[in-house]
Amino acid sequence: MRKTWLFVCSLFFIGTIAQAQNNLLSGLEQPILFEGDAQNAFRDPAVVYHDGVFHLYFTWVEIQDDGKIFSYTAQSRSQDLKNWSEPEKITPKGDRLNYSSPGNVIRFGKEWILCLQTYPRPGYTQADIPRYGDDSARIFIMRSKDLKHWSAPELLRVKGDDVPESEMGRMIDPYLIEDKDEPGKYWCFYKQNGVSMSWSNDLQHWTYAGHTESGENVTVLVEDDTYLLVHSPHNGIAMKRSNDLQQWEAFGSLIILGQSEWPWAQGRITAATIVNMKNEPTLGKYLMFFHGSGPKDERWYFDNHSSIGIAWSTDLQNWSWPGKE
């Protein structure tokens, strides 16, 4: 009798988890979480899940009524991936700043650390689209105790203390991860000469460690004791893997999700970040957050008509999304 009761309880528990997973993701009616328009672009998502809340950070590009264009890093929160708080800008306004492209959030001591970039475009207006950030673009971190209130940005001197800021070179799209073999050692990946890598034990003093061929907006995961680098080529999402951060090999096929059926993303799918939620009972999946531009090539919609979307997978190769048959 006791074995029968345990068996019934196990079935009930498994069924409850499956139902919770199904309800959370099946409750999403469309893959778009934040939809861009003629005046706004939502790009470059970064996500951290803490205490039952998804904290989403992203680039918010605004075209003002006078045609001037500014970028900000913004944040929003959700408990169910469907209902999100009103987006809130967390960085100051300035065309020589344009803080944007948050990479990820890590826990460091008693603080949360968010990495991001500047994207200077002085005097940029709608008539200039597209004009990309100039050579003074650098990478930064911000600190928080609660994932809501953030400190002023601090420059990451990832080329070393002896290299002046003026000689660091253009760098964007940072991502932070703790070394899988050396706890307390942190890596910063950033777009420069493909993707460059630097390491630090305190997030203040850095040692440059080289670069490898890659697209932009990298995410780095540790899966089965292997580093998995997710990056964005011209279109779509690609992956590489390495055991030592030195030798990299391509992994899997190019991921373009439902692009052929999504007018809002037919220009480009890019800037994906992947969060491992396989051990979270309400999900049990990898979640991918990305942005899409369309229906024309992203060069025409770089500063508007960009939207943040969501997809999920159990194996990092086969992906589903709301509305997929």
ROMIDREN-73156 format. One record per residue (C-alpha): residue in three letters; x, y, z. Coordinates in steps of 0.001 Angstrom, whole numbers, padded with zeros to 6 digits, always signed. Layout:
<recs>
ALAXYZ ...
</recs>
This chain:
<recs>
MET+000000+000000+000000 ARG+002827+002397+000872 LYS+004571+001763-002485 THR+001315+002384-004324 TRP+000841+005662-002447 LEU+004401+006776-003241 PHE+003882+005896-006896 VAL+000646+007900-007060 CYS+002328+010864-005329 SER+005227+010702-007783 LEU+002857+010775-010746 PHE+001014+013711-009222 PHE+004277+015594-008609 ILE+005542+014972-012145 GLY+002189+015976-013573 THR+002154+019166-011523 ILE+005617+020174-012776 ALA+004681+019419-016382 GLN+001480+021435-016020 ALA+003388+024377-014499 GLN+005909+024312-017342 ASN+003161+024117-019920 ASN+001114+026903-018340 LEU+003968+029401-018088 LEU+005157+029070-021674 SER+001831+028234-023306 GLY+000429+031389-021736 LEU+002544+033429-024162 GLU+000459+034429-027152 GLN+003238+035795-029354 PRO+007050+035690-029416 ILE+007369+039487-029050 LEU+007938+040762-025501 PHE+008655+044413-026359 GLU+007615+045675-029778 GLY+009400+048504-031548 ASP+007767+051114-033730 ALA+008671+054143-035846 GLN+010047+056009-032822 ASN+011453+053196-030680 ALA+013759+050206-030877 PHE+014181+047542-028200 ARG+017437+045643-028601 ASP+020191+043600-026945 PRO+018367+041795-024116 ALA+020083+040541-020950 VAL+018221+038501-018342 VAL+018698+037337-014785 TYR+016165+035261-012825 HIS+016070+035820-009063 ASP+013488+034965-006382 GLY+010813+034105-008924 VAL+011266+037283-010980 PHE+012739+037751-014435 HIS+014785+040946-014614 LEU+015193+042047-018225 TYR+017747+044680-019259 PHE+017950+045989-022808 THR+018846+048836-025140 TRP+016036+051341-025643 VAL+016620+053614-028633 GLU+014358+056651-028897 ILE+013863+058934-031888 GLN+012707+062270-030504 ASP+010151+064506-032209 ASP+013004+066766-033344 GLY+014696+063787-035055 LYS+017560+063436-032570 ILE+018337+059877-031486 PHE+019492+058683-028069 SER+020106+055233-026591 TYR+019613+054108-023000 THR+019900+050952-020961 ALA+016466+050138-019564 GLN+014969+047512-017279 SER+011671+045687-016791 ARG+010473+042829-014590 SER+008042+039930-014884 GLN+006967+036870-012931 ASP+005320+035072-015841 LEU+007193+036252-018987 LYS+003932+037724-020275 ASN+003191+040711-018067 TRP+006128+043123-017807 SER+006567+046247-015749 GLU+006749+049577-017546 PRO+010265+049973-019020 GLU+012498+052216-016918 LYS+015685+053905-018121 ILE+018611+053389-015751 THR+021327+055352-017574 PRO+021655+059086-018310 LYS+020982+060807-021611 GLY+023847+061933-023831 ASP+024840+061403-027458 ARG+028466+060875-026376 LEU+027270+058256-023888 ASN+024335+056217-025228 TYR+024814+053492-022609 SER+023441+050332-024186 SER+023894+046648-025050 PRO+023785+045167-021537 GLY+025536+041808-021663 ASN+024498+040033-018475 VAL+024177+040286-014714 ILE+026362+038331-012288 ARG+026515+038030-008516 PHE+029806+039364-007130 GLY+030154+039357-003356 LYS+027128+041172-001946 GLU+026365+043028-005163 TRP+024853+042462-008553 ILE+027022+043544-011486 LEU+025571+044577-014853 CYS+027961+045044-017796 LEU+027190+047391-020677 GLN+028775+049707-023245 THR+028783+053283-024448 TYR+027827+053925-028064 PRO+028820+057527-028851 ARG+027083+059086-031854 PRO+027461+062865-031435 GLY+024814+064936-033190 TYR+023030+061832-034466 THR+019615+062379-036096 GLN+017043+060364-037995 ALA+018469+061680-041270 ASP+021757+059885-040481 ILE+020351+056349-040065 PRO+022342+054215-039882 ARG+025404+055667-038157 TYR+027235+053330-035817 GLY+029020+054117-032576 ASP+032416+055768-033004 ASP+035871+054634-031875 SER+035410+056012-028355 ALA+032924+053219-027471 ARG+034048+051487-024261 ILE+032631+048924-021810 PHE+031459+049502-018232 ILE+029824+047908-015208 MET+027089+049130-012872 ARG+026417+047848-009349 SER+023204+047137-007471 LYS+022000+045676-004176 ASP+018487+044876-005406 LEU+018549+044590-009236 LYS+016475+047785-009419 HIS+018668+050681-008286 TRP+022002+050999-010058 SER+025237+052889-009452 ALA+026922+055160-011965 PRO+028800+053267-014707 GLU+032459+052374-014070 LEU+034931+051926-016933 LEU+036379+048417-017347 ARG+040077+048758-018125 VAL+040164+045343-019773 LYS+043419+046039-021642 GLY+045262+046516-018328 ASP+045955+049378-015923 ASP+048882+050616-018003 VAL+046844+051155-021181 PRO+045296+054660-021342 GLU+041582+054792-022084 SER+042339+056638-025325 GLU+044411+053681-026547 MET+042036+050859-025607 GLY+040341+050801-029007 ARG+036676+050526-029869 MET+034979+047832-027781 ILE+031315+046934-027332 ASP+029029+044073-026225 PRO+030590+042897-022929 TYR+029730+039639-021153 LEU+030993+038434-017744 ILE+031419+034851-016542 GLU+033255+033119-013717 ASP+035968+030676-014742 LYS+034679+027095-014630 ASP+037937+025780-013124 GLU+039127+028702-010961 PRO+036435+030133-008672 GLY+036930+033834-008125 LYS+038475+034394-011543 TYR+036199+036285-013916 TRP+036333+036630-017675 CYS+035092+039551-019704 PHE+034288+038885-023356 TYR+033809+041909-025630 LYS+033621+042676-029326 GLN+037052+043728-030562 ASN+039016+041788-033199 GLY+036241+039231-033253 VAL+035684+038595-029551 SER+038449+039563-027118 MET+038927+038130-023623 SER+040355+039586-020417 TRP+040354+038211-016875 SER+040278+039639-013352 ASN+039927+038543-009743 ASP+038334+041787-008546 LEU+036621+043300-011643 GLN+038981+046270-011342 HIS+042413+045086-012469 TRP+042399+043168-015733 THR+044777+041080-017820 TYR+044249+040861-021562 ALA+044218+037246-022803 GLY+043743+037375-026574 HIS+040872+037044-029038 THR+039127+034609-031344 GLU+036939+034838-034428 SER+033321+035539-033545 GLY+030233+037537-034328 GLU+028861+040126-031926 ASN+026732+040132-028748 VAL+028274+037024-027217 THR+026831+034980-024390 VAL+029063+032372-022719 LEU+027629+029388-020843 VAL+029245+026433-019125 GLU+027558+023225-020250 ASP+028938+019758-019402 ASP+032239+021314-018279 THR+032591+023020-021672 TYR+032377+026709-022548 LEU+029626+027420-025063 LEU+029901+030744-026878 VAL+026690+032064-028437 HIS+027232+034835-030963 SER+025551+036743-033782 PRO+026945+036672-037316 HIS+025329+038821-040040 ASN+021997+037107-039421 GLY+020882+034430-037001 ILE+022489+032866-033945 ALA+025586+030658-034046 MET+027544+028737-031418 LYS+031130+027668-030712 ARG+032563+025594-027873 SER+035857+025224-026063 ASN+037369+023445-023084 ASP+040077+026020-022428 LEU+038940+029366-023981 GLN+041802+029008-026474 GLN+040717+026427-029040 TRP+037181+026910-030377 GLU+035088+024801-032724 ALA+031756+025495-034362 PHE+028801+023772-032731 GLY+025371+023075-034219 SER+023710+024890-037095 LEU+022679+028507-037645 ILE+019526+029347-035663 ILE+016996+031651-037351 LEU+013872+030581-035419 GLY+010630+031688-037180 GLN+012211+034492-039173 SER+010620+033473-042476 GLU+007172+033948-040930 TRP+007912+037045-038834 PRO+007734+040359-040731 TRP+009028+042089-037592 ALA+012275+040074-037759 GLN+012812+039459-041477 GLY+015532+042100-041632 ARG+017686+040404-039013 ILE+017606+038137-035969 THR+020511+038853-033628 ALA+021824+039647-030135 ALA+020560+036464-028483 THR+021238+035685-024866 ILE+020476+032234-023459 VAL+019575+031512-019845 ASN+019686+027956-018499 MET+016381+027385-016696 LYS+016373+023598-016949 ASN+016489+023176-013175 GLU+013676+025639-012567 PRO+010480+023595-011961 THR+008223+026128-013668 LEU+010228+026026-016898 GLY+012684+023171-017394 LYS+014080+024769-020564 TYR+016780+026995-021968 LEU+015277+030412-022648 MET+016548+032550-025504 PHE+015917+036295-025578 PHE+016875+038109-028801 HIS+015897+041037-030968 GLY+014551+041110-034484 SER+014382+043941-037012 GLY+012121+044160-040016 PRO+010606+043899-042452 LYS+013584+045506-044239 ASP+017289+044982-043666 GLU+018428+046140-040231 ARG+020404+048996-041790 TRP+017074+050693-042415 TYR+015682+049826-038982 PHE+018722+050080-036753 ASP+017152+052713-034492 ASN+013475+051801-034739 HIS+011242+048824-035525 SER+013411+046474-033453 SER+011610+044137-031057 ILE+012665+041758-028286 GLY+011491+038173-028694 ILE+011610+034877-026803 ALA+012129+031202-027683 TRP+012975+028044-025723 SER+014716+024706-026125 THR+015685+021561-024243 ASP+018865+020875-026258 LEU+020056+024260-027596 GLN+019448+023140-031183 ASN+015711+022636-031569 TRP+013762+025751-030636 SER+010121+026543-029983 TRP+008280+029833-029526 PRO+004722+031061-028990 GLY+002589+030209-031976 LYS+004952+027628-033447 GLU+003015+024675-034870 
</recs>
